[in-house]
Amino acid sequence: MNIQRENGIDEVNCAFRMLNMSLDQFIEIQHSMENLDLDFEMNEEYRNIIIDMNHKEDVYTIIQLCKKFNIKKGNIYCSIVSSYDNGGFRLPSYIIYLIKEMQEIELDFSFVVC
């Protein structure tokens, strides 16, 4: 999503981080959801799947994944990434839809400026 600011265009992106996932789960997701932009990061402390969300169709995929893998409270974050650190922005309607659909999971948010 692009927002016109006084200093130019602010490109706002959304990404989802699913925490504490196994490598087997990542491989299963990767093979069944080829249209998603996935990344897997792992070290001694955590195993995370990162999903860049570029289209409203991705919302349905996120919801399916959470149901299929029984994602629990505190194990999924939506990161809103912006290049602008002053002011606000309106979330895309598909993010609002996701929030409503995932009430029982309690989706957490992080806001990042880079």
C-alpha positions in Angstrom: 0.0 0.0 0.0 1.4 3.4 -1.0 0.6 6.6 0.9 1.5 10.0 -0.4 3.4 12.0 2.3 4.8 15.5 2.3 8.3 14.0 1.6 7.2 11.5 -1.1 5.6 8.1 -1.2 5.5 5.9 1.9 5.4 2.2 1.0 3.5 0.3 3.8 3.8 -3.5 3.8 2.2 -6.2 5.9 3.9 -9.4 7.0 2.9 -12.2 9.3 5.2 -14.1 11.6 4.0 -17.5 12.8 6.1 -18.4 15.8 7.3 -21.8 17.1 6.6 -23.7 13.8 8.5 -26.9 12.9 10.5 -27.3 9.7 8.0 -30.0 8.7 5.2 -27.5 9.0 7.1 -25.0 7.0 7.7 -27.6 4.2 4.0 -28.6 4.2 3.0 -24.9 4.0 5.6 -24.2 1.3 4.3 -27.1 -0.9 0.6 -26.5 -0.4 0.7 -22.7 -0.6 3.0 -22.0 -3.5 1.5 -18.5 -4.1 2.8 -17.2 -0.8 6.1 -15.4 -0.3 7.5 -17.5 2.6 10.7 -17.4 4.6 11.7 -19.6 7.5 14.2 -18.5 10.2 15.5 -20.7 12.9 18.1 -20.6 15.6 18.5 -22.1 19.1 15.7 -20.0 20.5 12.9 -20.0 17.8 11.5 -21.3 14.6 9.4 -18.8 12.7 7.6 -18.6 9.4 7.4 -15.2 7.8 4.7 -14.6 5.3 4.7 -11.4 3.2 1.1 -10.4 2.6 0.7 -8.5 -0.6 -2.9 -9.3 -1.6 -6.2 -9.5 0.1 -6.5 -13.1 -1.1 -3.6 -13.9 1.3 -5.9 -13.3 4.2 -7.9 -16.4 3.6 -4.7 -18.4 3.4 -3.5 -17.0 6.7 -6.8 -18.0 8.3 -6.6 -21.5 6.8 -3.1 -22.0 8.1 -4.0 -20.9 11.6 -6.9 -23.3 11.7 -5.0 -26.2 10.2 -2.0 -25.8 12.5 -4.1 -24.8 15.5 -2.1 -21.6 16.0 -2.6 -20.3 19.6 -2.7 -16.9 21.2 0.7 -15.2 21.1 2.1 -17.2 18.3 1.1 -15.0 15.3 2.1 -11.4 14.7 1.2 -9.0 12.0 4.0 -6.6 11.3 3.1 -3.3 9.6 6.3 -2.0 8.0 6.6 1.7 7.0 9.3 4.0 5.8 7.7 7.0 7.6 7.8 7.4 11.4 5.5 10.3 11.9 1.8 10.4 11.3 -0.7 7.6 10.8 -2.1 5.4 8.2 -5.3 3.4 7.6 -5.0 -0.3 7.6 -6.2 -2.0 4.4 -9.7 -3.4 4.6 -8.3 -7.0 4.3 -6.3 -6.5 7.5 -9.4 -5.3 9.3 -11.2 -8.4 8.0 -8.4 -10.6 9.3 -8.6 -9.0 12.8 -12.3 -9.8 13.0 -11.9 -13.3 11.8 -9.1 -14.1 14.2 -10.6 -12.8 17.4 -10.2 -16.2 19.2 -6.5 -16.3 18.3 -5.8 -12.7 19.4 -3.6 -11.6 16.6 -0.7 -9.4 17.9 0.7 -6.4 16.0 4.1 -4.8 15.7 4.8 -1.5 13.9 8.2 -1.2 12.3 9.9 1.8 10.6 12.8 1.2 8.4 
